[in-house]
């Protein structure tokens, strides 16, 4: 049996294989962030399709941290019924699911939340403030919001939580010297810029206990001059390891126009370029013992096999390929090893932005075959 389909364990969580569904934005929640039958069904389809661990779309932990419309949220206990239904739907299909905990920070959507965006440092556009610098009290409040959302995930039956500290969201903003210009204990050195991240980790761990898996998603590189770098992620990962993180997912880029690369790069790449952050992952594995999940352009089974077999990563995280084919993992396991059909064109986000929910449009773009002629 391929190493990709061997079972493994992360802090007591038994996984059937090495495939992880990486978080995205589905656009299927209610306007106030509650889960829906449709969203639960989408998660269940991934479990039916053979994904070892499903990580939900980014779930805002406090209202000012909402990034976009129809985004999942967990700000208070009113979220529990929907979250419980989602976890149960996945478990009925034999899957495992983690709730991703997020806060948009300076990118908070004030039009949706009615609240002023907050971040590590103030930001301005055309001379007008677009984000207020957080006080230490604000930081403490948000840390507790992460902790409380993690507790709700545990009570709702989720198998794990993942802290979102990548892609230019709040914790990523604290990590980047480009967006964190503070001069107090939360700014300056990497140890200080990472303080908020570690405080969130400690608070989450206190809420869920030592035997509950806590994961984190971090950038390998922001791809912005003066931003979070490869050396930063290696230093941060050592701090996270010491603090007791159970697994780290490595990604890259931000939603900023300044980033050379976005988190969802356009265009398919040749197999030798799949796994965008593989070089940083190799350095990580030389220094850090925490299990690593690698996302970024992985579309081929043989590439996935090689990345794990050579020790570059422990798990393969996929997102857009599983939007295109929720059953991709089972297809590969059952012997159809053709490359993912995903074109990496990001067209799947169009219906989500229109309020219709995330879905692949490949079939709609492909003309139907001509009908067979009777002989």
C-alpha positions as CSV (number, residue, x, y, z in Angstrom):
1,X,0.0,0.0,0.0
2,X,1.2,3.5,-0.8
3,X,2.5,5.5,2.1
4,X,-0.1,8.1,1.2
5,X,-2.9,5.7,2.2
6,X,-1.4,4.5,5.5
7,X,-3.1,5.5,8.7
8,X,-1.4,8.0,11.0
9,X,-2.1,9.8,14.3
10,X,-1.9,13.4,15.4
11,X,-2.3,13.8,19.2
12,X,-4.7,10.9,19.4
13,X,-6.6,11.9,16.2
14,X,-6.5,8.8,13.9
15,X,-6.4,9.7,10.2
16,X,-7.0,7.2,7.4
17,X,-4.5,8.7,5.0
18,X,-2.1,11.6,4.4
19,X,-4.5,13.8,2.5
20,X,-5.9,17.1,4.1
21,X,-8.5,19.4,2.7
22,X,-7.0,22.9,3.1
23,X,-9.3,25.6,4.2
24,X,-10.9,28.1,1.8
25,X,-14.1,30.3,1.8
26,X,-17.2,28.4,0.6
27,X,-19.7,31.3,0.8
28,X,-22.4,28.9,2.1
29,X,-23.0,30.1,5.6
30,X,-26.0,32.3,6.6
31,X,-25.5,36.1,6.5
32,X,-24.8,36.0,10.3
33,X,-22.2,33.2,10.0
34,X,-24.3,30.1,10.9
35,X,-23.6,26.8,9.2
36,X,-26.2,25.5,6.8
37,X,-27.3,22.1,5.5
38,X,-25.5,22.9,2.2
39,X,-22.2,23.6,4.0
40,X,-22.5,20.5,6.1
41,X,-23.2,18.5,2.9
42,X,-20.2,19.9,1.2
43,X,-18.0,18.8,4.1
44,X,-19.6,15.3,4.2
45,X,-18.9,15.0,0.4
46,X,-15.2,15.4,1.1
47,X,-15.4,12.7,3.8
48,X,-17.2,10.4,1.4
49,X,-14.5,11.2,-1.2
50,X,-11.8,9.8,1.1
51,X,-10.1,13.0,2.5
52,X,-8.2,12.0,5.6
53,X,-8.7,15.3,7.4
54,X,-11.1,18.1,6.4
55,X,-10.3,21.6,7.5
56,X,-13.3,23.9,7.3
57,X,-13.4,27.3,5.6
58,X,-12.0,30.2,7.7
59,X,-14.4,30.8,10.6
60,X,-14.3,34.2,12.2
61,X,-14.0,34.2,16.0
62,X,-15.3,37.7,16.6
63,X,-17.6,39.9,14.5
64,X,-15.1,42.6,13.6
65,X,-12.9,39.7,12.2
66,X,-15.3,38.8,9.5
67,X,-13.7,38.9,6.1
68,X,-16.5,38.4,3.6
69,X,-20.2,37.6,3.0
70,X,-21.7,34.2,3.8
71,X,-18.5,33.3,5.8
72,X,-18.7,30.8,8.7
73,X,-18.5,32.3,12.1
74,X,-18.3,31.2,15.8
75,X,-18.7,34.3,17.9
76,X,-21.1,32.9,20.5
77,X,-23.0,29.7,21.4
78,X,-25.7,30.4,18.9
79,X,-23.2,28.9,16.4
80,X,-23.2,25.5,18.2
81,X,-26.2,23.8,16.5
82,X,-24.9,24.4,13.0
83,X,-21.4,23.4,13.9
84,X,-22.6,20.3,15.6
85,X,-24.6,19.3,12.6
86,X,-21.6,19.8,10.4
87,X,-19.3,17.6,12.5
88,X,-22.0,14.9,12.8
89,X,-22.4,14.9,9.0
90,X,-18.7,14.3,8.5
91,X,-18.5,11.6,11.2
92,X,-21.5,9.7,9.6
93,X,-19.3,9.4,6.5
94,X,-16.3,8.2,8.6
95,X,-14.3,11.4,8.2
96,X,-12.4,13.7,10.6
97,X,-12.9,17.5,10.6
98,X,-11.1,20.5,12.1
99,X,-12.6,24.0,12.5
100,X,-10.3,26.7,11.2
101,X,-10.3,29.7,13.6
102,X,-9.6,33.1,11.9
103,X,-9.7,36.9,12.3
104,X,-9.4,39.2,9.3
105,X,-7.7,42.0,11.3
106,X,-7.1,45.0,9.2
107,X,-9.0,43.3,6.3
108,X,-12.2,43.1,8.4
109,X,-15.2,43.9,6.3
110,X,-16.8,46.9,8.1
111,X,-19.7,47.0,5.7
112,X,-20.8,43.6,6.8
113,X,-19.9,43.7,10.5
114,X,-20.7,47.4,11.2
115,X,-17.5,47.5,13.2
116,X,-14.2,49.2,12.8
117,X,-11.4,47.0,11.5
118,X,-8.5,46.5,14.0
119,X,-4.9,45.3,13.4
120,X,-1.4,45.4,14.9
121,X,-0.8,48.8,13.5
122,X,-3.1,51.5,12.0
123,X,-3.4,51.5,8.2
124,X,-4.5,54.3,5.8
125,X,-5.8,54.7,2.3
126,X,-5.9,58.0,0.5
127,X,-5.2,59.7,3.8
128,X,-8.1,58.1,5.6
129,X,-7.7,55.5,8.4
130,X,-8.9,52.0,7.3
131,X,-7.8,50.2,10.4
132,X,-7.3,51.1,14.1
133,X,-4.2,50.0,16.0
134,X,-5.1,47.4,18.6
135,X,-4.6,48.2,22.3
136,X,-3.2,45.5,24.6
137,X,-6.8,45.1,25.8
138,X,-8.0,44.5,22.2
139,X,-5.3,41.8,21.8
140,X,-6.4,40.1,25.0
141,X,-10.0,40.2,23.9
142,X,-9.2,38.6,20.6
143,X,-7.0,36.0,22.2
144,X,-10.0,35.0,24.3
145,X,-12.3,35.0,21.3
146,X,-10.0,32.4,19.7
147,X,-10.0,30.4,22.9
148,X,-13.8,30.5,23.2
149,X,-14.3,29.5,19.6
150,X,-12.0,26.5,20.1
151,X,-14.0,25.4,23.1
152,X,-17.2,25.6,20.9
153,X,-15.5,23.4,18.3
154,X,-14.6,20.8,20.9
155,X,-18.2,20.9,22.3
156,X,-19.6,20.7,18.8
157,X,-17.7,17.4,18.2
158,X,-14.9,18.7,15.9
159,X,-11.8,16.5,16.0
160,X,-9.4,19.4,16.0
161,X,-9.0,23.1,15.5
162,X,-6.6,25.0,13.2
163,X,-5.4,28.5,14.0
164,X,-5.2,30.7,10.9
165,X,-1.9,32.7,11.0
166,X,-1.3,33.0,7.3
167,X,-2.4,34.8,4.1
168,X,-2.4,38.3,5.6
169,X,-5.1,37.7,8.2
170,X,-4.8,39.2,11.7
171,X,-2.1,36.8,13.2
172,X,-0.2,36.9,9.9
173,X,-0.3,40.8,10.2
174,X,1.3,40.5,13.6
175,X,4.0,38.3,12.2
176,X,4.9,40.6,9.3
177,X,7.2,43.5,10.0
178,X,5.5,45.2,7.0
179,X,2.2,45.4,8.7
180,X,3.3,45.3,12.4
181,X,5.1,48.5,13.2
182,X,4.5,48.4,16.9
183,X,7.2,49.4,19.4
184,X,5.8,47.5,22.4
185,X,6.2,43.9,23.4
186,X,4.2,42.8,20.3
187,X,6.5,44.4,17.7
188,X,10.1,44.4,16.6
189,X,11.8,41.0,16.9
190,X,10.2,37.8,15.6
191,X,9.8,36.7,19.3
192,X,7.7,39.8,19.9
193,X,5.8,39.7,16.6
194,X,5.0,36.1,17.3
195,X,3.8,36.9,20.8
196,X,0.1,37.2,19.8
197,X,0.2,33.9,18.0
198,X,1.7,32.1,21.0
199,X,-0.8,33.7,23.3
200,X,-3.6,32.4,21.1
201,X,-2.0,29.0,21.1
202,X,-1.7,28.9,24.8
203,X,-5.3,30.1,25.3
204,X,-6.7,27.6,22.9
205,X,-4.7,24.8,24.5
206,X,-6.0,25.8,27.9
207,X,-9.6,25.7,26.5
208,X,-9.4,22.3,24.8
209,X,-6.9,20.4,26.9
210,X,-3.6,18.7,26.2
211,X,-5.2,15.7,24.4
212,X,-7.1,17.7,21.8
213,X,-5.3,18.4,18.4
214,X,-4.4,22.0,17.8
215,X,-3.0,22.8,14.4
216,X,-1.8,26.1,12.8
217,X,-1.5,27.5,9.3
218,X,1.5,29.8,8.6
219,X,3.1,31.3,5.6
220,X,6.4,30.1,4.3
221,X,6.8,33.5,2.8
222,X,4.6,36.6,2.3
223,X,6.4,37.3,-1.0
224,X,6.4,41.0,0.0
225,X,9.5,43.1,0.4
226,X,10.1,43.5,4.1
227,X,7.4,41.0,5.0
228,X,7.3,37.7,6.8
229,X,10.2,35.5,5.4
230,X,11.5,31.9,5.2
231,X,13.9,32.6,8.0
232,X,10.9,34.0,10.1
233,X,8.8,30.8,9.6
234,X,11.6,28.6,10.6
235,X,12.2,30.6,13.8
236,X,8.4,30.8,14.5
237,X,8.0,27.0,13.9
238,X,10.6,26.3,16.6
239,X,8.7,28.5,19.0
240,X,5.4,26.8,18.1
241,X,7.0,23.4,18.6
242,X,8.2,24.3,22.0
243,X,4.8,25.7,22.9
244,X,3.1,22.3,22.0
245,X,1.6,22.8,18.6
246,X,0.4,19.4,17.1
247,X,0.9,20.1,13.4
248,X,1.8,23.0,11.1
249,X,0.4,23.6,7.6
250,X,2.7,25.6,5.4
251,X,1.3,27.9,2.7
252,X,2.3,31.3,1.3
253,X,1.3,34.7,-0.1
254,X,-1.3,37.2,1.0
255,X,-4.3,38.8,-0.5
256,X,-2.4,42.1,-0.7
257,X,-1.7,43.5,-4.2
258,X,1.9,43.9,-2.9
259,X,2.4,40.1,-2.8
260,X,4.2,38.6,-5.7
261,X,2.0,35.5,-5.3
262,X,-1.5,35.1,-4.0
263,X,-2.5,32.2,-1.8
264,X,-4.4,30.8,-4.9
265,X,-1.9,31.1,-7.7
266,X,-3.4,31.2,-11.2
267,X,-2.5,28.6,-13.8
268,X,-1.5,25.0,-13.7
269,X,2.2,24.2,-13.3
270,X,4.3,21.2,-14.5
271,X,4.8,18.4,-12.0
272,X,8.3,19.5,-11.1
273,X,6.9,22.8,-9.9
274,X,4.1,21.3,-7.8
275,X,4.5,21.9,-4.1
276,X,5.3,25.6,-4.2
277,X,7.0,25.7,-0.8
278,X,8.9,22.4,-1.0
279,X,12.3,24.0,-0.5
280,X,11.2,25.7,2.7
281,X,9.5,22.5,3.8
282,X,12.8,20.6,3.4
283,X,14.5,23.1,5.7
284,X,11.6,22.8,8.1
285,X,11.9,19.0,8.3
286,X,15.6,19.3,9.0
287,X,15.0,21.4,12.1
288,X,11.4,20.8,13.4
289,X,9.9,17.5,14.5
290,X,6.2,18.7,14.4
291,X,4.2,17.0,11.6
292,X,4.1,19.2,8.5
293,X,1.2,19.7,6.1
294,X,2.2,21.1,2.7
295,X,-0.2,22.9,0.4
296,X,0.4,24.7,-2.9
297,X,-0.2,23.5,-6.4
298,X,-0.1,19.7,-5.8
299,X,-2.1,18.1,-8.5
300,X,-0.3,14.8,-9.3
301,X,-0.3,11.6,-7.3
302,X,3.3,10.7,-8.1
303,X,4.4,14.1,-6.9
304,X,2.4,13.7,-3.7
305,X,4.0,10.2,-3.2
306,X,7.5,11.6,-3.7
307,X,7.1,14.5,-1.3
308,X,6.1,12.2,1.5
309,X,8.5,9.4,0.7
310,X,11.5,11.7,0.6
311,X,10.5,13.3,3.9
312,X,9.7,16.8,2.5
313,X,6.3,16.7,4.3
314,X,4.1,14.4,6.3
315,X,0.8,15.4,4.8
316,X,-0.5,16.7,1.5
317,X,-3.0,19.6,1.7
318,X,-5.2,20.2,-1.3
319,X,-7.9,22.8,-1.8
320,X,-9.0,23.6,-5.4
321,X,-8.5,20.1,-6.6
322,X,-11.1,19.0,-4.1
323,X,-13.5,21.7,-5.2
324,X,-13.1,20.3,-8.7
325,X,-13.3,16.6,-7.5
326,X,-14.4,16.0,-3.9
327,X,-13.8,12.2,-4.7
328,X,-10.2,12.7,-5.9
329,X,-8.6,10.8,-3.0
330,X,-10.8,7.8,-3.5
331,X,-10.2,7.9,-7.3
332,X,-6.5,7.8,-6.7
333,X,-6.8,5.1,-4.1
334,X,-8.9,3.0,-6.4
335,X,-6.3,3.0,-9.2
336,X,-7.2,5.9,-11.4
337,X,-4.0,7.9,-10.9
338,X,-4.6,10.6,-13.6
339,X,-3.7,14.1,-12.5
340,X,-6.3,16.2,-10.9
341,X,-8.7,17.8,-13.4
342,X,-8.3,21.2,-11.6
343,X,-7.2,24.0,-14.0
344,X,-6.2,26.4,-11.1
345,X,-8.1,29.1,-12.8
346,X,-10.0,30.3,-9.7
347,X,-13.3,30.4,-11.6
348,X,-14.7,28.4,-8.8
349,X,-14.9,31.5,-6.6
350,X,-17.2,33.3,-9.0
351,X,-20.4,31.7,-7.9
352,X,-19.4,32.2,-4.2
353,X,-18.9,35.9,-4.8
354,X,-22.4,35.9,-6.4
355,X,-23.9,34.3,-3.3
356,X,-24.4,30.9,-4.9
357,X,-21.6,29.1,-3.0
358,X,-18.3,27.7,-4.1
359,X,-18.3,25.2,-6.9
360,X,-16.2,24.1,-9.9
361,X,-17.4,25.4,-13.2
362,X,-15.3,23.0,-15.3
363,X,-18.3,20.9,-16.4
364,X,-20.3,24.0,-17.3
365,X,-17.4,25.3,-19.4
366,X,-16.9,21.9,-21.2
367,X,-19.3,21.4,-24.1
368,X,-21.2,18.1,-24.0
369,X,-20.1,15.3,-26.2
370,X,-21.9,14.9,-29.5
371,X,-24.6,12.2,-29.3
372,X,-23.7,8.8,-30.7
373,X,-25.1,8.0,-34.1
374,X,-27.1,4.9,-34.4
375,X,-25.5,2.3,-36.7
